[in-house]
Amino acid sequence: MKQHTILIVDDSANIRRLLAHNLGKKFSVLTAADAAEALNILGMEEKLPDLLVIDIAMPGMDGFSLTSMIKDHPRYQSIQLVMLTAKDSSEDREKGLQLGAVDYITKPFNLEEFADRIELLLQ
């Protein structure tokens, strides 16, 4: 089975640790505290991650802007994007999906369901 790589982009160290620990059982996991760090990781990686989990509300560049940048860049367009956020309005959900996210998950979330959804996306 191919080892998939996931990049988690969230300004909460607790969320990054929780997801990295849980998803790390099945996938290779990278983490970034903000959009700038995520872009730096993407630029340095020879093999790009298969999926990014992106928080929306982050200092500096928000998750919507990061999603837009990734989807507009030819090298990154094939990466699947999942929004993980406390923003639960239908407008935010619609915006995330229109920008190219394949799923939009709101906090708080069920960790097992989250992992199942990620696994389904990577099959």
N, C-alpha and C positions, 0 to 999 in steps of 0.2 A: 504494500500500500504506500502511495506517495505521501511523504511528510509535508503537509501544508504549513504555511507560515502565516501568522496573524500579527498585525501591528495594532496595538491598543493605544489610542490617543485620548488621554483624559487628564485634566489638571488635578484630579483627586488621587493621591498616592494610594489611598485605601482601595479605591475601585481598581486601579492598575494592578495592585498586589492580588486582590481577590480574583480578578479575571485571569491574570497570568498563572496563578496557582491552579485554578480550576481548568482552564483551557490547555495549560501546559501538560496535562495528562495525556492529551491526544494530538496536540499540535505544537509546533515550534512557535514561541511567542516572543515578540519584541514589544517594548513599551516606550511611549513618549509622553512628556508632561504637557506639551503644547504643540501647536501647528508648526512652529519653526523647527523644533526638534524632530517632528515627524518628517518634514521635508528634507531635513539633513540626513536622516536615516534612509529615506527613499533614494536620495542622491548617492549615497555611499554603498548601498546594497547591490551586489552583482545580480543576485536572484531576488526579484521583487516579491513582497508578501502577496499572498493570494487574496487576502481580505484585510480591510482596515475597519476597526471599531472606533468611531469618532464621536466624542462629546461635542455638543454645540456650544455651550457657554464656557469658554476658556479665555484666559487673559490674552491680549494681543489679538491675533487672527482667530475668529470664531470658526466653529465646525462647518457652517454653511460655506464660508469663504474657502476653507481648506478643501471641502468636497468639490467645489466649483473648479479650483485650481487643478486638482488631481484629474477630474474628468476632462478638462481642457488640454491636458498635456498628453501628447501622443504616446509617450513611454508608459504612462500610468493608466491609460483608459481601460485596460482589461482587469484592473484590480476591482474586486467587489467591495462596496462600501456599506457599512451598517451604522446608522445613527443610534447612539445610546445616550439619552438625555432626559432631563427633568422637564423639558419643554413639551407639554402634552396637548397643545392646541391643534385643531385640525389644520390651521394655516401653516404651522411649523411642520407638521407631518407632511402635508402636501408639498411644501417647499423642499424639504429634504428628499422626497421621492422624485420630484421634478429635476433636482440637481443631479440625480443619478444614484442615490442610495437604493439598495435592493431590499432593505428592511429598516424599520424605524421602531425602536424599542424604548419605552419610557421607564424612567427610574421612579419609584423602586421597582425592581424586577425580580423574578424567580430565577435563581442561578441555574437550576437544572433545565428549565425551559429555554433560557438563553443559550446554554451550551448545545441543547438539541437543535435549536434554530441555526446556530452557526454550523453545526455538523451537517445539517441538511443542505445548507448553501454551498458547502465545499464538496459535496458528493458529485 
